């Protein structure tokens, strides 16, 4: 697992399917989850507080970390999904997740 710090907030990055699941298990419902849209990728968790005001710089940083830790790092105009961890459900296979509500998932293009 890799960790980064941005604006005094921790950002965790899973390096494998098992690590992805572990960082998701350790996350709080109000933490933000990032994953490439329509491509396999690492999980990125922004460990914010319940009262943290999420700004565009935070979203960009996490989305860039998500993209840069995949084989798609050189693609242009790739979309990254983000949502609160409470909206993410583990599936049957290790590393696979789904969203409880797609309406709560937003995207950022990088």
Phi and psi in degrees as GROMACS dihedral restraints (atoms count N, CA, C in turn):
[ dihedral_restraints ]
;  ai    aj    ak    al  type     phi  dphi    fc
    3     4     5     6     1  -104.0    20    10
    4     5     6     7     1   149.3    20    10
    6     7     8     9     1  -130.0    20    10
    7     8     9    10     1   144.6    20    10
    9    10    11    12     1  -131.3    20    10
   10    11    12    13     1   164.8    20    10
   12    13    14    15     1  -129.0    20    10
   13    14    15    16     1   133.0    20    10
   15    16    17    18     1  -141.3    20    10
   16    17    18    19     1   121.9    20    10
   18    19    20    21     1    51.6    20    10
   19    20    21    22     1    42.5    20    10
   21    22    23    24     1    64.4    20    10
   22    23    24    25     1    20.6    20    10
   24    25    26    27     1  -115.4    20    10
   25    26    27    28     1   139.9    20    10
   27    28    29    30     1   -80.6    20    10
   28    29    30    31     1   142.7    20    10
   30    31    32    33     1  -124.7    20    10
   31    32    33    34     1   122.1    20    10
   33    34    35    36     1  -106.7    20    10
   34    35    36    37     1   141.8    20    10
   36    37    38    39     1  -129.3    20    10
   37    38    39    40     1   124.5    20    10
   39    40    41    42     1   -80.6    20    10
   40    41    42    43     1   138.4    20    10
   42    43    44    45     1  -103.0    20    10
   43    44    45    46     1    -2.7    20    10
   45    46    47    48     1  -153.8    20    10
   46    47    48    49     1   170.4    20    10
   48    49    50    51     1   -59.2    20    10
   49    50    51    52     1   -42.0    20    10
   51    52    53    54     1   -66.3    20    10
   52    53    54    55     1   -43.9    20    10
   54    55    56    57     1   -63.1    20    10
   55    56    57    58     1   -38.9    20    10
   57    58    59    60     1   -55.8    20    10
   58    59    60    61     1   -47.7    20    10
   60    61    62    63     1   -64.5    20    10
   61    62    63    64     1   -39.5    20    10
   63    64    65    66     1   -63.3    20    10
   64    65    66    67     1   -45.4    20    10
   66    67    68    69     1   -69.7    20    10
   67    68    69    70     1   -29.1    20    10
   69    70    71    72     1   -69.6    20    10
   70    71    72    73     1   -40.4    20    10
   72    73    74    75     1   -62.9    20    10
   73    74    75    76     1   -35.3    20    10
   75    76    77    78     1   -80.7    20    10
   76    77    78    79     1   -11.2    20    10
   78    79    80    81     1   -78.2    20    10
   79    80    81    82     1   157.4    20    10
   81    82    83    84     1   -92.4    20    10
   82    83    84    85     1   156.5    20    10
   84    85    86    87     1   -57.1    20    10
   85    86    87    88     1   -29.2    20    10
   87    88    89    90     1   -91.6    20    10
   88    89    90    91     1     0.1    20    10
   90    91    92    93     1   -72.5    20    10
   91    92    93    94     1   155.0    20    10
   93    94    95    96     1   -98.0    20    10
   94    95    96    97     1   136.9    20    10
   96    97    98    99     1  -108.5    20    10
   97    98    99   100     1   134.3    20    10
   99   100   101   102     1  -125.8    20    10
  100   101   102   103     1   141.6    20    10
  102   103   104   105     1  -158.8    20    10
  103   104   105   106     1   142.3    20    10
  105   106   107   108     1   -57.9    20    10
  106   107   108   109     1   141.6    20    10
  108   109   110   111     1   -83.2    20    10
  109   110   111   112     1   124.3    20    10
  111   112   113   114     1    71.8    20    10
  112   113   114   115     1    10.1    20    10
  114   115   116   117     1  -137.1    20    10
  115   116   117   118     1   150.2    20    10
  117   118   119   120     1   -67.9    20    10
  118   119   120   121     1   142.7    20    10
  120   121   122   123     1  -161.3    20    10
  121   122   123   124     1   173.8    20    10
  123   124   125   126     1   -69.4    20    10
  124   125   126   127     1   163.3    20    10
  126   127   128   129     1   -94.7    20    10
  127   128   129   130     1   139.1    20    10
  129   130   131   132     1  -122.2    20    10
  130   131   132   133     1   128.9    20    10
  132   133   134   135     1  -118.7    20    10
  133   134   135   136     1   122.2    20    10
  135   136   137   138     1   -93.2    20    10
  136   137   138   139     1   114.0    20    10
  138   139   140   141     1   -85.5    20    10
  139   140   141   142     1    76.9    20    10
  141   142   143   144     1   -89.7    20    10
  142   143   144   145     1   169.1    20    10
  144   145   146   147     1   -93.6    20    10
  145   146   147   148     1   166.5    20    10
  147   148   149   150     1   -60.1    20    10
  148   149   150   151     1   -30.4    20    10
  150   151   152   153     1  -101.3    20    10
  151   152   153   154     1     8.5    20    10
  153   154   155   156     1   -67.1    20    10
  154   155   156   157     1   130.6    20    10
  156   157   158   159     1   -87.0    20    10
  157   158   159   160     1   115.2    20    10
  159   160   161   162     1   -82.3    20    10
  160   161   162   163     1   122.9    20    10
  162   163   164   165     1  -111.6    20    10
  163   164   165   166     1   171.3    20    10
  165   166   167   168     1   -62.9    20    10
  166   167   168   169     1   -33.2    20    10
  168   169   170   171     1   -62.1    20    10
  169   170   171   172     1   -41.5    20    10
  171   172   173   174     1   -63.6    20    10
  172   173   174   175     1   -44.9    20    10
  174   175   176   177     1   -62.4    20    10
  175   176   177   178     1   -44.9    20    10
  177   178   179   180     1   -61.5    20    10
  178   179   180   181     1   -44.8    20    10
  180   181   182   183     1   -60.8    20    10
  181   182   183   184     1   -48.6    20    10
  183   184   185   186     1   -65.7    20    10
  184   185   186   187     1   -40.6    20    10
  186   187   188   189     1   -64.4    20    10
  187   188   189   190     1   -40.9    20    10
  189   190   191   192     1   -65.5    20    10
  190   191   192   193     1   -39.3    20    10
  192   193   194   195     1   -63.0    20    10
  193   194   195   196     1   -43.2    20    10
  195   196   197   198     1   -59.9    20    10
  196   197   198   199     1   -48.7    20    10
  198   199   200   201     1   -65.9    20    10
  199   200   201   202     1   -43.3    20    10
  201   202   203   204     1   -69.9    20    10
  202   203   204   205     1   -15.5    20    10
  204   205   206   207     1  -100.6    20    10
  205   206   207   208     1    27.8    20    10
  207   208   209   210     1  -133.2    20    10
  208   209   210   211     1   170.5    20    10
  210   211   212   213     1   -74.9    20    10
  211   212   213   214     1    -5.7    20    10
  213   214   215   216     1   -95.6    20    10
  214   215   216   217     1    14.7    20    10
  216   217   218   219     1   -57.9    20    10
  217   218   219   220     1   -26.2    20    10
  219   220   221   222     1   -95.3    20    10
  220   221   222   223     1    -1.7    20    10
  222   223   224   225     1   -70.7    20    10
  223   224   225   226     1   147.8    20    10
  225   226   227   228     1  -100.1    20    10
  226   227   228   229     1   151.5    20    10
  228   229   230   231     1    53.6    20    10
  229   230   231   232     1    47.1    20    10
  231   232   233   234     1   -92.0    20    10
  232   233   234   235     1   145.8    20    10
  234   235   236   237     1   -99.4    20    10
  235   236   237   238     1   141.4    20    10
  237   238   239   240     1  -120.0    20    10
  238   239   240   241     1   126.2    20    10
  240   241   242   243     1   -77.9    20    10
  241   242   243   244     1   146.5    20    10
  243   244   245   246     1  -145.9    20    10
  244   245   246   247     1   146.0    20    10
  246   247   248   249     1  -161.9    20    10
  247   248   249   250     1   167.2    20    10
  249   250   251   252     1   -72.6    20    10
  250   251   252   253     1   147.5    20    10
  252   253   254   255     1   -59.0    20    10
  253   254   255   256     1   -27.8    20    10
  255   256   257   258     1   -63.4    20    10
  256   257   258   259     1   -15.9    20    10
  258   259   260   261     1   -95.3    20    10
  259   260   261   262     1     3.4    20    10
  261   262   263   264     1  -109.8    20    10
  262   263   264   265     1   130.8    20    10
  264   265   266   267     1  -120.7    20    10
  265   266   267   268     1   134.4    20    10
  267   268   269   270     1   -72.1    20    10
  268   269   270   271     1   140.9    20    10
  270   271   272   273     1   -97.7    20    10
  271   272   273   274     1  -173.8    20    10
  273   274   275   276     1   -63.0    20    10
  274   275   276   277     1   -44.3    20    10
  276   277   278   279     1   -87.3    20    10
  277   278   279   280     1   139.2    20    10
  279   280   281   282     1   -55.8    20    10
  280   281   282   283     1   130.1    20    10
  282   283   284   285     1    92.7    20    10
  283   284   285   286     1   -12.1    20    10
  285   286   287   288     1   -95.0    20    10
  286   287   288   289     1   137.2    20    10
  288   289   290   291     1  -135.7    20    10
  289   290   291   292     1   165.8    20    10
  291   292   293   294     1  -139.0    20    10
  292   293   294   295     1   167.5    20    10
  294   295   296   297     1  -100.5    20    10
  295   296   297   298     1   136.5    20    10
  297   298   299   300     1   -65.7    20    10
  298   299   300   301     1   -39.3    20    10
  300   301   302   303     1  -138.4    20    10
  301   302   303   304     1   116.2    20    10
  303   304   305   306     1   -66.9    20    10
  304   305   306   307     1   -22.6    20    10
  306   307   308   309     1   -68.6    20    10
  307   308   309   310     1   -21.4    20    10
  309   310   311   312     1   -90.0    20    10
  310   311   312   313     1     0.3    20    10
  312   313   314   315     1   -95.5    20    10
  313   314   315   316     1   127.7    20    10
  315   316   317   318     1  -111.1    20    10
  316   317   318   319     1   165.1    20    10
  318   319   320   321     1  -130.1    20    10
  319   320   321   322     1   149.4    20    10
  321   322   323   324     1  -128.9    20    10
  322   323   324   325     1   137.1    20    10
  324   325   326   327     1  -102.3    20    10
  325   326   327   328     1   131.3    20    10
